[in-house]
């Protein structure tokens, strides 16, 4: 047998000799053989126990086998229990059809071949054992799922507490750090002539370390924000947001010569604070890693072929499939130092950097935050790059109905003309010089 646990087999016959004969045939199965001398007694047994099969005599005084079978089938717990009729009298086709009509799975006429009866009952025993084993496994799985759910709730509570602790610590660290940086700025600004060369270098190191620590605190807060902040959807103009971000970057390095191309009319439905973090990181990285290029070029746009494909797809999908389920692909491209694609799987790993800290500043947290935010919006992000040939970061966001206005504006000439310069191709060209 497949499993050691025994199951019950009900033998019903008003003749005790027939019951002994059935018991002798089935004893090799080593299961629990329960005997009943009448239909009424069989029904009482069914109230107390569950059975793998019922071997039922047709001709019995009082309640015959057919009536007993009908009552067995009326009970929910025994409705699917296999019934095998065994008779030496009801051999006609009419009796056989009646037996199957009341729900029997088989109808055997005496004399019974023991091997045939044994093989038939054995099948039902194994099926019952498998069903019980499966039920036990399902129960165990349900218990495990309940335990996982409980642990998950505990983890969520712990994560929220950790995030709150992280925010509190970052806030407490920021205050003294701001003071340190503020006083070091004042010393460098107003007391330079009184400082020895070595002292000035020490203060500059303090200032630089404070700046790095401040950036790390900001990135940690953004990482926590990208994971825990509730998303509030509203219309976000990515084009305007990108232009504002780049304008601030240029203010920090006004001497740089940069050509920037940003597509017009890129609007989405999303959380403006979180999407601001996304673009600050992606455009900030593009700005940083093109810092050594004599002719820096940065593009921020949307794949127009994706728009066409989405429109074509929307005409074929079911009516229940909304535009909100479709994705539009945006990209940020630069002609900076790039990276080796063999290391691309480490891009979105916290605190992992593809470039030496002495060459480019950074905390190694920004892209992890970006990935979390994009995923929480229902999209994904990936990259393509080559060493010294620049990098392109693609990210997808769900397409919303309001983006159709951008599509119409693009088709109607509402977007400015195509411009090419220095390898940059996009809708709107901005010179940062």
C-alpha positions as CSV (number, residue, x, y, z in Angstrom):
1,X,0.0,0.0,0.0
2,X,1.1,3.6,-0.6
3,X,0.6,4.8,3.0
4,X,0.6,3.1,6.4
5,X,-2.5,4.7,7.7
6,X,-5.4,2.3,7.6
7,X,-8.8,3.2,6.1
8,X,-12.3,1.8,6.7
9,X,-14.1,-0.6,4.3
10,X,-17.8,-1.2,5.0
11,X,-19.2,-4.7,4.3
12,X,-23.0,-4.9,4.3
13,X,-24.9,-8.2,4.1
14,X,-27.7,-9.8,6.1
15,X,-25.9,-13.2,5.8
16,X,-23.1,-13.5,8.3
17,X,-21.5,-16.2,6.2
18,X,-21.3,-13.8,3.2
19,X,-19.6,-11.3,5.5
20,X,-17.0,-13.8,6.6
21,X,-16.3,-14.7,3.0
22,X,-15.8,-11.0,2.0
23,X,-13.6,-10.5,5.1
24,X,-11.5,-13.4,4.1
25,X,-11.0,-12.0,0.6
26,X,-10.1,-8.5,1.8
27,X,-8.0,-9.3,4.9
28,X,-4.8,-9.2,2.8
29,X,-5.4,-5.4,2.3
30,X,-4.8,-5.0,6.1
31,X,-7.4,-2.3,6.4
32,X,-10.2,-1.8,8.9
33,X,-13.1,-4.0,7.8
34,X,-16.4,-2.9,9.4
35,X,-19.4,-5.3,9.1
36,X,-23.1,-4.4,9.1
37,X,-26.0,-6.9,8.9
38,X,-28.6,-4.5,7.5
39,X,-29.1,-1.2,5.6
40,X,-30.1,0.5,8.9
41,X,-26.9,-0.7,10.6
42,X,-24.8,0.4,7.6
43,X,-26.3,3.9,7.9
44,X,-25.4,4.1,11.6
45,X,-21.9,3.1,10.7
46,X,-21.7,5.9,8.2
47,X,-22.7,8.4,10.8
48,X,-19.7,7.5,12.9
49,X,-17.0,6.7,10.4
50,X,-15.7,7.6,7.0
51,X,-15.2,4.8,4.4
52,X,-13.0,4.2,1.4
53,X,-15.5,1.8,-0.2
54,X,-18.9,0.1,0.6
55,X,-19.6,-3.5,-0.5
56,X,-23.4,-3.7,-0.4
57,X,-25.7,-6.7,-0.8
58,X,-28.8,-6.0,-3.0
59,X,-31.3,-8.4,-1.4
60,X,-31.8,-7.7,2.3
61,X,-34.9,-7.8,4.5
62,X,-36.5,-4.5,5.4
63,X,-34.3,-1.9,3.6
64,X,-32.7,-3.4,0.5
65,X,-29.4,-2.4,-1.0
66,X,-30.9,0.0,-3.5
67,X,-32.8,2.0,-0.8
68,X,-29.7,1.9,1.4
69,X,-27.6,3.3,-1.5
70,X,-30.1,6.1,-2.1
71,X,-29.9,7.2,1.5
72,X,-26.1,7.0,1.5
73,X,-26.0,9.3,-1.5
74,X,-28.3,11.8,0.2
75,X,-25.7,12.5,2.9
76,X,-23.1,15.1,2.1
77,X,-20.2,13.2,3.8
78,X,-20.9,9.9,2.0
79,X,-22.2,11.2,-1.4
80,X,-18.9,10.4,-3.1
81,X,-18.1,7.1,-1.3
82,X,-17.7,4.3,-3.9
83,X,-20.4,1.6,-3.6
84,X,-20.0,-1.8,-5.1
85,X,-23.1,-4.0,-5.3
86,X,-22.7,-7.7,-4.7
87,X,-25.6,-10.0,-5.3
88,X,-26.4,-13.6,-6.2
89,X,-30.1,-12.9,-7.1
90,X,-30.5,-9.6,-9.0
91,X,-28.7,-10.7,-12.1
92,X,-31.0,-9.2,-14.7
93,X,-30.2,-6.1,-16.8
94,X,-32.9,-4.3,-15.0
95,X,-31.3,-4.8,-11.6
96,X,-27.9,-3.9,-12.9
97,X,-29.1,-0.6,-14.4
98,X,-31.0,0.2,-11.2
99,X,-27.8,-0.4,-9.3
100,X,-25.8,2.1,-11.4
101,X,-28.8,4.4,-11.3
102,X,-28.6,4.8,-7.5
103,X,-24.9,5.7,-7.8
104,X,-23.0,2.4,-7.7
105,X,-19.5,2.4,-9.2
106,X,-19.7,-1.4,-9.9
107,X,-22.2,-4.3,-9.9
108,X,-20.8,-7.7,-9.2
109,X,-22.7,-11.0,-9.6
110,X,-21.9,-14.1,-7.6
111,X,-19.9,-16.2,-7.7
112,X,-17.3,-13.5,-7.2
113,X,-13.8,-14.0,-8.4
114,X,-11.7,-13.0,-5.3
115,X,-8.8,-11.6,-7.2
116,X,-11.1,-9.2,-9.2
117,X,-12.9,-8.0,-6.0
118,X,-9.6,-7.6,-4.2
119,X,-8.1,-5.5,-7.1
120,X,-11.2,-3.3,-7.4
121,X,-11.3,-2.5,-3.6
122,X,-7.5,-2.0,-3.5
123,X,-7.9,0.9,-6.0
124,X,-10.4,2.7,-3.8
125,X,-8.3,2.1,-0.7
126,X,-5.3,3.7,-2.4
127,X,-7.4,6.6,-3.6
128,X,-8.7,7.2,-0.1
129,X,-5.3,7.0,1.4
130,X,-3.9,9.5,-1.2
131,X,-6.9,11.8,-0.6
132,X,-6.2,11.7,3.2
133,X,-2.5,12.3,2.6
134,X,-3.3,15.2,0.4
135,X,-5.8,16.6,2.9
136,X,-3.1,16.3,5.6
137,X,-0.6,18.0,3.4
138,X,-3.0,20.8,2.6
139,X,-3.7,21.3,6.2
140,X,0.0,21.5,7.0
141,X,0.5,23.9,4.1
142,X,-2.4,26.0,5.3
143,X,-0.8,26.1,8.8
144,X,2.6,27.1,7.2
145,X,0.9,29.8,5.1
146,X,-0.8,31.1,8.3
147,X,2.6,31.1,10.0
148,X,4.2,32.9,7.0
149,X,1.4,35.4,7.1
150,X,1.9,36.0,10.8
151,X,5.7,36.4,10.3
152,X,5.1,38.7,7.3
153,X,2.9,40.9,9.5
154,X,5.6,41.0,12.1
155,X,8.2,41.9,9.5
156,X,6.0,44.7,8.2
157,X,5.6,46.1,11.7
158,X,9.4,45.7,12.2
159,X,10.1,47.4,8.9
160,X,7.8,50.3,9.8
161,X,9.5,50.7,13.1
162,X,12.9,50.4,11.4
163,X,11.9,53.0,8.8
164,X,10.7,55.3,11.6
165,X,13.9,54.8,13.4
166,X,15.9,55.5,10.2
167,X,14.0,58.7,9.6
168,X,14.5,59.8,13.3
169,X,18.2,59.0,13.2
170,X,18.7,60.7,9.9
171,X,16.9,63.8,11.2
172,X,19.0,63.8,14.4
173,X,22.2,63.4,12.4
174,X,21.3,66.1,9.9
175,X,21.1,68.8,12.6
176,X,24.7,68.6,14.0
177,X,26.0,67.8,10.5
178,X,24.4,71.0,9.2
179,X,26.1,72.9,12.0
180,X,29.5,71.4,11.2
181,X,29.2,72.2,7.6
182,X,27.9,75.7,8.3
183,X,30.8,76.6,10.5
184,X,33.4,75.0,8.2
185,X,31.9,77.1,5.3
186,X,32.2,80.2,7.5
187,X,35.8,79.5,8.3
188,X,36.7,78.9,4.7
189,X,34.8,82.0,3.6
190,X,35.8,84.6,6.2
191,X,38.9,83.3,8.0
192,X,41.0,81.9,5.1
193,X,43.7,84.5,5.5
194,X,44.2,83.6,9.1
195,X,44.4,79.8,8.5
196,X,47.6,77.9,7.9
197,X,47.7,75.8,4.8
198,X,47.4,72.6,6.7
199,X,44.5,73.9,8.8
200,X,42.7,75.0,5.6
201,X,43.1,71.5,4.2
202,X,41.7,70.0,7.4
203,X,38.6,72.2,7.2
204,X,38.1,71.4,3.6
205,X,38.2,67.7,4.4
206,X,35.7,68.3,7.2
207,X,33.5,70.2,4.7
208,X,33.8,67.5,2.1
209,X,33.1,64.7,4.6
210,X,30.0,66.6,5.8
211,X,28.8,67.0,2.3
212,X,29.2,63.2,1.7
213,X,27.5,62.4,4.9
214,X,24.6,64.7,4.1
215,X,24.2,63.1,0.7
216,X,24.2,59.6,2.4
217,X,21.5,60.8,4.8
218,X,19.4,62.2,1.9
219,X,19.8,58.9,0.0
220,X,18.8,56.8,3.0
221,X,15.7,58.9,3.5
222,X,14.8,58.6,-0.1
223,X,15.3,54.9,0.0
224,X,13.0,54.7,3.0
225,X,10.5,57.0,1.3
226,X,10.6,55.0,-1.9
227,X,9.6,51.9,0.0
228,X,7.1,53.1,2.6
229,X,5.4,56.3,1.2
230,X,1.9,55.8,0.2
231,X,1.6,56.6,-3.5
232,X,-0.7,59.6,-4.4
233,X,-1.5,59.6,-8.0
234,X,-1.8,62.9,-9.9
235,X,-0.8,64.3,-13.2
236,X,3.0,64.8,-13.4
237,X,4.7,66.7,-16.1
238,X,8.0,64.7,-16.5
239,X,9.3,67.1,-19.1
240,X,9.0,70.2,-16.9
241,X,10.3,68.3,-13.9
242,X,13.3,67.2,-15.9
243,X,14.0,70.7,-17.1
244,X,13.9,72.1,-13.5
245,X,16.2,69.3,-12.2
246,X,18.8,70.0,-15.0
247,X,18.6,73.8,-14.3
248,X,19.6,73.2,-10.7
249,X,22.4,70.9,-11.8
250,X,23.7,73.6,-14.1
251,X,23.5,76.1,-11.3
252,X,25.9,73.9,-9.3
253,X,28.4,73.8,-12.2
254,X,27.7,76.9,-14.4
255,X,31.0,76.4,-16.2
256,X,30.0,73.2,-17.8
257,X,29.2,72.9,-21.5
258,X,26.2,70.5,-21.8
259,X,23.7,69.8,-24.5
260,X,20.4,68.5,-23.2
261,X,17.5,67.2,-25.1
262,X,14.2,66.7,-23.3
263,X,11.0,65.5,-25.0
264,X,8.0,67.8,-24.6
265,X,4.6,66.8,-23.2
266,X,5.7,63.7,-21.2
267,X,3.0,63.5,-18.6
268,X,2.1,60.5,-16.4
269,X,-0.2,59.7,-13.5
270,X,2.1,59.1,-10.5
271,X,3.4,60.3,-7.2
272,X,5.2,63.6,-7.9
273,X,7.5,63.4,-4.9
274,X,8.6,59.9,-5.8
275,X,9.0,60.5,-9.5
276,X,11.0,63.6,-8.6
277,X,13.5,61.3,-6.8
278,X,13.6,59.0,-9.8
279,X,14.5,61.9,-12.2
280,X,16.9,63.5,-9.8
281,X,18.9,60.2,-9.6
282,X,18.8,59.4,-13.3
283,X,19.5,62.9,-14.6
284,X,21.9,63.5,-11.7
285,X,23.9,60.4,-12.7
286,X,23.9,61.4,-16.4
287,X,25.2,64.8,-15.4
288,X,27.8,63.3,-13.1
289,X,29.2,60.7,-15.4
290,X,29.5,63.1,-18.4
291,X,31.5,65.5,-16.2
292,X,34.8,64.6,-18.0
293,X,33.4,64.8,-21.5
294,X,34.4,67.8,-23.5
295,X,31.1,67.7,-25.3
296,X,28.6,66.3,-22.8
297,X,25.2,65.2,-24.1
298,X,22.1,64.1,-22.1
299,X,18.7,63.0,-23.5
300,X,15.5,62.4,-21.7
301,X,12.7,61.1,-23.8
302,X,10.0,58.5,-24.5
303,X,10.2,55.7,-27.1
304,X,7.8,56.7,-29.8
305,X,7.7,53.2,-31.3
306,X,6.5,52.1,-27.9
307,X,3.6,54.6,-28.2
308,X,2.6,53.3,-31.6
309,X,2.8,49.7,-30.4
310,X,0.7,50.6,-27.4
311,X,-1.9,52.3,-29.6
312,X,-2.0,49.3,-31.9
313,X,-2.2,46.9,-28.9
314,X,-5.0,48.9,-27.4
315,X,-7.1,48.3,-30.5
316,X,-6.8,44.6,-30.1
317,X,-7.2,44.0,-26.4
318,X,-10.4,43.1,-24.7
319,X,-12.7,45.9,-23.6
320,X,-11.9,45.0,-20.0
321,X,-8.2,45.7,-20.5
322,X,-7.6,49.4,-19.8
323,X,-4.9,51.7,-21.0
324,X,-3.7,51.8,-17.3
325,X,-2.4,48.3,-17.7
326,X,-0.1,49.2,-20.6
327,X,3.4,50.5,-20.2
328,X,5.2,53.4,-21.8
329,X,9.0,53.3,-22.0
330,X,11.0,56.4,-21.1
331,X,14.8,56.7,-21.2
332,X,17.7,58.9,-19.9
333,X,20.7,58.6,-22.2
334,X,24.2,60.1,-21.8
335,X,27.6,59.9,-23.6
336,X,29.6,59.6,-20.4
337,X,31.9,56.9,-19.1
338,X,29.3,54.1,-19.3
339,X,30.1,50.7,-17.7
340,X,30.6,47.1,-18.6
341,X,27.3,45.3,-19.0
342,X,28.7,42.2,-17.3
343,X,28.3,44.2,-14.1
344,X,24.7,45.3,-14.9
345,X,23.1,42.9,-12.4
346,X,24.9,44.8,-9.6
347,X,23.5,48.2,-10.6
348,X,20.4,48.0,-8.4
349,X,22.3,46.5,-5.4
350,X,22.5,48.8,-2.4
351,X,25.9,50.3,-1.7
352,X,27.5,48.7,-4.8
353,X,29.3,51.1,-7.1
354,X,30.7,50.4,-10.6
355,X,33.1,53.3,-10.4
356,X,35.8,54.2,-7.8
357,X,34.6,56.7,-5.2
358,X,37.7,58.8,-5.8
359,X,36.7,59.1,-9.5
360,X,33.0,59.8,-9.0
361,X,31.1,60.8,-5.9
362,X,28.1,58.7,-4.8
363,X,26.6,56.5,-2.1
364,X,25.4,53.5,-4.1
365,X,21.8,53.9,-3.0
366,X,20.2,56.0,-5.7
367,X,19.5,53.3,-8.3
368,X,18.1,51.0,-5.6
369,X,15.7,53.7,-4.6
370,X,14.8,54.4,-8.3
371,X,14.0,50.7,-8.9
372,X,11.8,50.5,-5.8
373,X,9.8,53.6,-6.9
374,X,9.4,52.4,-10.5
375,X,8.2,48.9,-9.3
376,X,5.8,50.4,-6.9
377,X,4.3,52.4,-9.8
378,X,3.8,49.1,-11.7
379,X,6.8,49.5,-14.0
380,X,10.4,48.3,-14.3
381,X,13.9,49.7,-15.1
382,X,16.9,48.4,-16.9
383,X,20.1,49.7,-18.5
384,X,22.3,49.4,-21.6
385,X,25.8,50.7,-21.7
386,X,29.4,50.2,-22.8
387,X,32.7,51.5,-21.3
388,X,33.4,55.0,-22.5
389,X,30.4,55.0,-24.8
390,X,27.7,56.2,-22.4
391,X,24.7,54.6,-20.8
392,X,21.0,54.5,-21.3
393,X,18.5,53.8,-18.5
394,X,15.1,52.7,-19.6
395,X,12.1,52.8,-17.3
396,X,8.5,51.9,-17.8
397,X,5.5,53.5,-16.2
398,X,1.8,52.5,-16.7
399,X,0.2,54.5,-19.5
400,X,-2.8,56.5,-18.5
401,X,-5.6,58.0,-20.4
402,X,-4.3,61.5,-20.2
403,X,-1.2,60.4,-22.2
404,X,-3.5,60.2,-25.2
405,X,-3.5,64.0,-25.2
406,X,0.3,63.9,-25.7
407,X,-0.1,61.4,-28.5
408,X,-2.7,63.7,-30.2
409,X,-0.5,66.8,-29.7
410,X,2.5,64.9,-31.2
411,X,0.4,63.8,-34.3
412,X,-1.0,67.3,-34.7
413,X,2.3,69.1,-34.6
414,X,1.9,70.3,-31.0
415,X,5.5,69.1,-30.1
416,X,8.4,71.2,-31.3
417,X,10.4,70.1,-34.3
418,X,13.1,67.3,-34.3
419,X,16.6,68.6,-33.5
420,X,20.0,67.0,-34.0
421,X,23.2,68.2,-32.5
422,X,26.3,66.5,-31.2
423,X,24.6,63.1,-31.2
424,X,21.6,64.3,-29.3
425,X,18.2,63.7,-31.0
426,X,15.0,64.7,-29.4
427,X,12.0,67.1,-29.4
428,X,13.4,70.0,-27.5
429,X,17.1,71.0,-27.3
430,X,18.4,73.1,-24.4
431,X,22.0,74.4,-24.3
432,X,23.7,74.6,-21.0
433,X,26.8,76.8,-21.4
